[in-house]
C-alpha cells in the first residue's frame, strides 16, 4: 500500500534513505551521506510531498516530490528488485503531469531503472556537493 507519509514515519524513511544511499552510491564516501541526515530530516523532507510504501504495517520504501521533481525514491536495500520501486515510481508519475530528476551517471542500475520506466536523458551536470556527474532526466 502506498500512502502519504506521517510524522511517525520519519525515522524509518531516514534509515531507508541512508542505507540505500550508501549501497547505491558506492562511489561516494558513506560519511557524506551520514552528514546529510539532518538536512534530509529538517529541510528536504518537510519541503516535499512524501509517500511511503507499506507492507504488513512496515514502511519499506518512499519517494519525495518537490514541485515536478522526483527528489528521492528509495527502497530498503534487502527488498530491492521486488517491484516496490516500480510501484512507487508509477504512483509518483500519477501525481504530476511531468516528472524531472537527477541521478548520478555512475549509478548505472538506477539510470537503467528510470529509462525502463519512461524517463529520457536531457543532459548532464556536475553535482556541486560531490563533484560527480549527474544525468538530468524527464518523463516528457
C-alpha positions in Angstrom: 0.0 0.0 0.0 1.2 3.5 -0.9 0.1 6.3 1.4 1.1 9.9 2.4 3.8 9.8 5.0 3.1 10.7 8.6 5.4 12.2 11.3 5.8 8.7 12.8 7.5 7.5 9.5 10.4 10.0 9.5 13.0 7.8 11.3 12.2 4.8 9.1 12.4 7.0 6.0 15.8 8.3 7.1 17.1 4.8 7.8 15.9 3.6 4.4 17.4 6.7 2.7 20.8 6.3 4.4 21.2 2.6 3.9 20.1 2.7 0.3 22.2 5.8 -0.5 25.3 4.2 0.9 24.6 0.9 -1.1 23.7 2.5 -4.4 26.3 5.3 -4.4 29.4 3.2 -3.5 31.4 5.7 -5.5 30.8 8.4 -2.8 32.1 8.1 0.8 29.5 6.9 3.3 30.4 9.7 5.6 28.9 12.2 3.0 25.5 10.5 3.3 25.7 10.4 7.1 26.5 14.1 7.1 23.2 14.8 5.2 20.8 13.0 7.5 19.9 16.2 9.4 19.3 18.1 6.2 17.0 15.3 5.0 15.1 15.4 8.2 14.9 19.2 8.7 14.9 20.7 5.2 14.3 18.3 2.3 11.6 16.0 3.6 9.4 18.8 5.2 9.6 20.8 1.9 8.4 17.8 -0.2 5.3 15.7 -0.7 6.4 12.3 0.7 4.7 9.0 0.1 5.6 5.6 1.7 5.2 2.0 0.6 3.9 0.0 3.5 4.0 -3.8 3.7 2.4 -5.6 6.7 2.5 -2.4 8.7 6.1 -1.7 8.0 7.4 1.1 5.7 9.8 -0.4 3.2 10.2 2.4 0.7 9.4 6.0 -0.1 9.5 8.8 -2.6 9.6 12.6 -2.3 8.3 15.1 -4.8 9.4 18.7 -4.8 7.2 20.5 -7.3 7.7 18.5 -10.5 11.0 17.0 -9.3 11.3 13.4 -8.1 13.7 14.4 -5.3 14.1 10.9 -3.9 12.9 7.4 -4.3 14.4 4.7 -2.2 13.6 1.1 -1.2 15.1 -0.8 1.8 18.2 -2.5 0.3 17.2 -6.0 1.3 13.9 -5.6 -0.6 15.2 -4.0 -3.8 14.4 -5.8 -7.0 10.9 -6.9 -5.9 8.9 -4.3 -7.8 8.5 -1.8 -4.9 10.5 0.9 -6.7 8.4 0.4 -9.8 5.2 0.8 -7.8 6.5 3.9 -6.1 7.6 5.4 -9.4 4.2 4.7 -11.0 2.5 6.4 -8.1 4.8 9.4 -8.3 4.1 9.7 -12.1 0.3 9.7 -11.3 0.8 12.8 -9.1 2.3 15.0 -11.7 1.9 15.6 -15.5 5.7 15.7 -15.9 8.5 14.5 -13.6 12.1 15.6 -13.6 15.0 14.1 -11.7 18.8 13.9 -11.4 20.6 10.7 -11.0 24.3 10.0 -10.7 25.7 8.8 -14.0 27.8 6.2 -12.1 24.7 4.7 -10.6 24.1 2.6 -13.7 21.4 0.4 -12.1 19.2 3.5 -11.3 19.8 5.1 -14.7 18.6 1.9 -16.3 15.6 1.8 -13.9 14.5 5.3 -14.8 14.9 4.7 -18.6 12.9 1.5 -18.3 10.1 3.5 -16.7 9.9 6.1 -19.4 12.5 8.7 -18.4 14.7 10.3 -21.1 18.1 11.9 -20.6 18.0 15.6 -21.2 21.6 16.4 -20.3 24.4 16.2 -17.7 25.6 18.4 -14.9 28.1 18.1 -12.0 26.7 17.8 -8.5 28.4 20.7 -6.6 28.2 18.7 -3.3 30.0 15.6 -4.5 31.7 16.6 -7.8 30.1 13.6 -9.6 28.3 13.8 -12.9 24.5 13.6 -12.8 22.1 12.9 -15.6 19.1 15.2 -15.9 16.1 13.1 -16.8 12.4 13.8 -17.6 9.2 11.9 -18.4 8.4 14.3 -21.3 
